[in-house]
Amino acid sequence: MSYSSVLIQFLNGLASTSSLFLVAAGLSLIFGVTRIVNFAHGSLYMLGMYLAVWLAERVGFWAAVPLAAAIVGVFGSLVEISLLRRIYKAPELLQLLATFALLLVVKDAALWGWGPEDLLGPRAPGFTGAVEIAGGAFPQYDLLLIALGPLVFVFLQLLLSRSRWGILVRAATQDREMASALGVNQRWLFTGVFALGALLAGLGGALEIPREPANLMVDLSVISDAFVVVVVGGLGSIPGAFLAARLSAEIKAFCVGLGCSQATLVMEFFVMAAVLVVRPWGLLGRMPAQARGPGAVEQPLAAPSPRLLRMLAALMAALALLPLASGGYTLVLLTDVLIFALFAVSLHFIMGPGGLYSFGHAAYFGLGAYAAGIFFLQAKLPMELALALAPLAAGAGALVFGWFCVRLSGVYSAMLTLAFAQIAWSAAFQWDALTGGS
């Protein structure tokens, strides 16, 4: 690459950093205070995009961006008051499921309100042209985004270090019990933090509409990138989110510039893996405090009664013989039921007896499906052999992912499993030569 190409790609990375940092900063801020990983944070970003496109037609782009961010912030405060405030003391798994359910609700609401088609946003008035940099054209709007990211970072640092509200937030982040004992109203403090985090996510989405269309898949893609950023930078660390967002965006920009756009997610994985090997709590994160005191005694699982075992055996025998007496749609439906029952059993095995959080379990389902298809269609293996080897391929992928995930625990591990699942999906979607792509 020439000097001008390197500079342009570097600037492209800086422009992409701003929105990613806004989402990751909000996610880190919410987790640092409430200790809840908001899986619906990408939905707030998506909501900001849709609202900005809709409002821009009515009030103009520059009024639509802050207005959309404010609406998302208000929505975030309502979510905290009505949902999250009730589950702060609930087990981590229930908290993760609640926010994941919220993601599905927001997605369906966006589908109902704006339809399944992508929505194109307007260009930013006053920033529709390009400037010449190193012999190449660079969009004026991207220059604005480059300046906006550091400004938001400085604002957040000043807010958290110089204002009384920020001091209370940092106090609650370090020791919530002590802050409560000193008279801090944690209920409204948590509401304010969640509203600010939601506002940042909505602002990031609204600022992106001149660069990409609003669509129903952007929530999962952006939350995956945000998870990578907060894991690399350190959960709860705003400077860590800023540093990791820049690192992630530059890696993607230079992979695209070098003509290897399919390697962007692989490179993100290697960077994240390297950081987790050296510092499992992130570049600028803090090592989690060790739990003190004796752990809870777990009661052994009760063995099923002989009667229940006989009933299950009879049910399985009936299901095994049922295909002989059915056909057509009934047979297809029964096949789907049994396949997803097997998937559910495997997920229960990991999250129940295994005691591990897996929000990316669908990755292994997909790896098995793609492996069977590739072995049969491309390697020309017999179907029986392809079906026998497919679970081994999925197990190999789980072995690689699990080596990193089991180094963490709780919400850290759950975030990492979802990030790996998104990486696996994107690799299958982009690797045209092997998987056929979309």
ABEGO torsion letter per residue (X at the ends): XBAAAAAAAAAAAAAAAAAAAAAAAAAAAAAAAAGBBBAAAAAAAAAAAAAAAAAAAAAEAAAAAAAAAAAAAAAAAAAAAAAAAAAAABBAAAAAAAAAAAAAAAAAAAAAAAEABBBBBBBBBGAABBBBBGGBBBBAAAAAAAAAAAAAAAAAAAAAAABAAAAAAAAAAABAAAAAAAGBBAAAAAAAAAAAAAAAAAAAAAAAAAABBBBAAAAAAAAAAAAAAAAAAEBGBAAAAAAAAAAAAAAAAAAAAAGBAAAAAAAAAAAAAAAAAABAAEAABBBBBBBBEBBBBBBBBBBBBAAAAAAAAAAAAAAAAAAAABBEAAAAAAAAAAAAAAAAAAAAAAABAAGBBBAAAAAAAAAAAAAAAAAAAAAGBBAAAAAAAAAAAAAAAAAAAAAAAAABBEAAAAAAAAAAAAAAAAAAAABAAAAGEX
